[in-house]
Amino acid sequence: MNKHNYCRRIMEVYGVIVDFEGNISRTNVPGPIDENETLKGWTNRVLGDDVDDVSFSLQHTYAPQTRMSTIIDDSHDAAQQAKKILKNTVKNKTDRLKEELEQESLKHQKKIKKLLAKQKAKKEIPLEVSSPKADDLDLEEVYGLAKDLTLHPITEQLIDSAFNRESLTPEELILNLVMSLNLRVDELDKLRDLNP
C-alpha cells in the first residue's frame, strides 16, 4: 500500500499525522485496542517491524517572542506530510472519478449504438447502402431512453435542458451534449492539475 494512503488512514482512525521511514507490512490500519499502549507497541502493531524514524506532527503553542523562522522550521515536516497526504487523496479521488466516467461513457456508447441500430431497423432499407443521418433520429425516443437510465443528477439536468428546446434538431442536441461533456472534461483536467 502507498505510504501516504496508509498515513491518511492512520489520521482517520487515530486523529494523528504520522511520518516514518521504511516499508509498511500491513494493508489495513488496525483500530485502537488499549489506551495504555506504548509508542513502541503501537508502532509494531500498526506500522510493522520494517519501519523506523517514526514522528508525529503535534500542535504546539509558542511564546509571542518566538521567531517565525523557528515556527516555520518546526512545522515544515508536518506541513510537507499533510501536503503529501492531501495530494495523494485528491489524486486517488480524481483517478476514481475518471475511471467511473470512462465506464459510464462506454455504457452510454453501447446504448447509443443499440438505439441507432433500432432506428435503422425501423426505416425502410433502401437499395443503396447509406449511413445513418441525424435527421433519422427520433428525439422523443432518445429522450425516453436517457430518462430510463440511472444517471447522476447533474447528467439528468443536462439531458432535461438539452431536450427542453423548441424545434430542436438532432444536430443541435448532439452539439449541446458534446459541449457539456467538454466542460466536464475541462473540470477533470483542472482537478488533475491540482495533483501534478
C-alpha positions as CSV (number, residue, x, y, z in Angstrom):
1,M,0.0,0.0,0.0
2,N,1.1,3.5,-0.7
3,K,2.7,5.2,2.3
4,H,0.6,8.4,2.1
5,N,-2.6,6.5,1.7
6,Y,-1.7,4.5,4.8
7,C,-0.8,7.7,6.7
8,R,-4.2,9.2,5.7
9,R,-5.9,6.1,7.1
10,I,-3.9,6.4,10.3
11,M,-5.1,10.1,10.5
12,E,-8.7,8.9,10.0
13,V,-8.5,6.2,12.7
14,Y,-6.3,7.8,15.3
15,G,-6.5,11.5,14.5
16,V,-2.7,12.0,14.3
17,I,-0.4,12.9,11.4
18,V,2.5,10.5,11.4
19,D,5.6,10.1,9.2
20,F,8.2,7.3,9.1
21,E,10.9,5.7,7.1
22,G,10.6,2.1,5.8
23,N,8.0,-0.2,4.3
24,I,4.6,-1.0,5.6
25,S,3.8,-4.6,6.1
26,R,0.0,-4.1,6.5
27,T,-2.8,-3.1,4.2
28,N,-5.4,-2.1,6.8
29,V,-4.9,0.2,9.8
30,P,-5.8,-1.7,13.0
31,G,-8.0,0.2,15.4
32,P,-7.1,1.2,19.0
33,I,-7.0,-1.7,21.5
34,D,-5.5,-0.3,24.7
35,E,-5.2,3.3,25.9
36,N,-2.1,2.3,27.9
37,E,-0.3,1.1,24.7
38,T,3.2,2.5,24.3
39,L,4.6,4.1,21.2
40,K,6.8,1.1,20.5
41,G,3.9,-1.3,20.9
42,W,1.7,0.9,18.7
43,T,4.5,1.3,16.1
44,N,5.0,-2.5,15.9
45,R,1.3,-3.3,15.7
46,V,0.2,-0.5,13.3
47,L,3.3,0.1,11.2
48,G,5.2,-3.2,11.4
49,D,8.8,-4.1,12.1
50,D,10.3,-2.6,8.9
51,V,9.6,1.0,10.0
52,D,11.8,3.4,11.9
53,D,12.2,7.2,12.5
54,V,8.5,7.5,13.4
55,S,7.5,11.1,14.0
56,F,4.2,12.8,14.8
57,S,3.0,16.3,13.9
58,L,1.6,17.9,17.0
59,Q,0.0,21.2,17.7
60,H,2.4,23.4,19.7
61,T,1.8,26.8,21.3
62,Y,4.7,29.3,21.1
63,A,5.6,32.3,23.2
64,P,4.9,35.7,21.5
65,Q,8.6,36.5,21.2
66,T,9.3,33.3,19.2
67,R,10.8,34.0,15.8
68,M,8.6,32.9,12.8
69,S,11.6,31.2,11.3
70,T,11.7,28.8,14.3
71,I,8.0,28.1,14.0
72,I,8.3,27.5,10.2
73,D,11.3,25.2,10.8
74,D,9.4,23.3,13.5
75,S,6.3,22.8,11.3
76,H,7.9,22.2,7.9
77,D,7.9,18.4,8.1
78,A,4.3,18.3,9.3
79,A,3.2,20.6,6.6
80,Q,5.0,18.5,3.9
81,Q,3.5,15.3,5.2
82,A,0.0,16.8,5.3
83,K,0.5,18.2,1.8
84,K,1.5,14.7,0.5
85,I,-1.5,13.1,2.2
86,L,-3.9,15.6,0.7
87,K,-2.3,15.5,-2.7
88,N,-2.5,11.7,-2.7
89,T,-6.1,11.8,-1.6
90,V,-7.0,14.2,-4.5
91,K,-5.2,12.1,-7.0
92,N,-7.0,8.9,-5.8
93,K,-10.4,10.6,-6.0
94,T,-9.6,12.1,-9.4
95,D,-8.5,8.7,-10.7
96,R,-11.6,7.0,-9.4
97,L,-13.8,9.7,-10.9
98,K,-12.1,9.4,-14.2
99,E,-12.5,5.6,-14.2
100,E,-16.2,5.9,-13.3
101,L,-16.7,8.4,-16.1
102,E,-14.9,6.2,-18.6
103,Q,-17.1,3.2,-17.6
104,E,-20.3,5.3,-17.8
105,S,-19.2,6.6,-21.2
106,L,-18.7,3.1,-22.5
107,K,-22.2,2.1,-21.2
108,H,-23.8,5.0,-23.0
109,Q,-21.9,4.4,-26.2
110,K,-23.3,0.8,-26.2
111,K,-26.8,2.1,-25.6
112,I,-26.5,4.7,-28.3
113,K,-25.3,2.0,-30.8
114,K,-28.3,-0.2,-29.9
115,L,-30.7,2.8,-30.4
116,L,-29.2,3.7,-33.7
117,A,-29.4,0.0,-34.8
118,K,-33.1,0.0,-33.7
119,Q,-33.8,3.3,-35.5
120,K,-32.1,2.0,-38.6
121,A,-34.2,-1.2,-38.5
122,K,-37.4,0.8,-38.3
123,K,-36.7,2.7,-41.5
124,E,-37.2,1.1,-44.9
125,I,-34.0,-0.3,-46.1
126,P,-33.1,1.4,-49.4
127,L,-31.4,-0.4,-52.1
128,E,-28.4,1.8,-51.7
129,V,-26.1,1.5,-48.7
130,S,-26.2,4.6,-46.6
131,S,-25.0,5.7,-43.2
132,P,-27.5,6.8,-40.5
133,K,-28.1,10.5,-40.5
134,A,-29.1,12.8,-37.6
135,D,-32.4,13.5,-39.3
136,D,-33.4,9.9,-39.0
137,L,-33.3,10.0,-35.1
138,D,-36.5,10.0,-33.2
139,L,-35.6,12.6,-30.5
140,E,-38.5,11.7,-28.2
141,E,-37.4,8.1,-28.2
142,V,-33.8,9.1,-27.4
143,Y,-35.1,11.3,-24.5
144,G,-37.1,8.4,-23.2
145,L,-34.1,6.1,-23.3
146,A,-32.0,8.7,-21.5
147,K,-34.6,9.2,-18.8
148,D,-34.8,5.5,-18.2
149,L,-31.2,5.3,-17.2
150,T,-29.9,5.7,-13.6
151,L,-28.0,9.0,-14.1
152,H,-26.1,11.4,-11.9
153,P,-28.4,14.4,-11.0
154,I,-26.2,16.8,-13.0
155,T,-26.4,14.5,-16.0
156,E,-30.2,14.4,-15.7
157,Q,-30.3,18.2,-15.6
158,L,-28.1,18.3,-18.7
159,I,-30.4,15.9,-20.5
160,D,-33.5,17.9,-19.5
161,S,-32.0,21.2,-20.5
162,A,-30.8,19.7,-23.8
163,F,-34.2,18.4,-24.7
164,N,-36.3,21.3,-23.4
165,R,-35.8,23.5,-26.5
166,E,-38.4,24.1,-29.2
167,S,-37.7,22.9,-32.7
168,L,-34.6,21.0,-31.5
169,T,-32.7,19.4,-34.3
170,P,-30.6,16.3,-33.8
171,E,-27.5,18.2,-34.8
172,E,-28.2,20.9,-32.1
173,L,-28.8,18.1,-29.5
174,I,-25.6,16.4,-30.3
175,L,-23.6,19.6,-30.3
176,N,-25.2,20.7,-26.9
177,L,-24.3,17.3,-25.4
178,V,-20.7,17.4,-26.8
179,M,-20.1,20.9,-25.4
180,S,-21.4,19.9,-22.0
181,L,-19.2,16.8,-22.0
182,N,-16.3,19.0,-23.0
183,L,-16.9,21.3,-19.9
184,R,-16.9,18.2,-17.6
185,V,-13.6,17.0,-19.1
186,D,-12.1,20.5,-18.6
187,E,-13.2,20.3,-14.9
188,L,-11.5,16.9,-14.6
189,D,-8.3,18.4,-16.1
190,K,-8.4,21.2,-13.6
191,L,-8.7,18.6,-10.8
192,R,-5.8,16.7,-12.3
193,D,-3.7,19.9,-12.4
194,L,-4.2,20.2,-8.6
195,N,-2.3,16.9,-8.3
196,P,0.7,17.1,-10.6
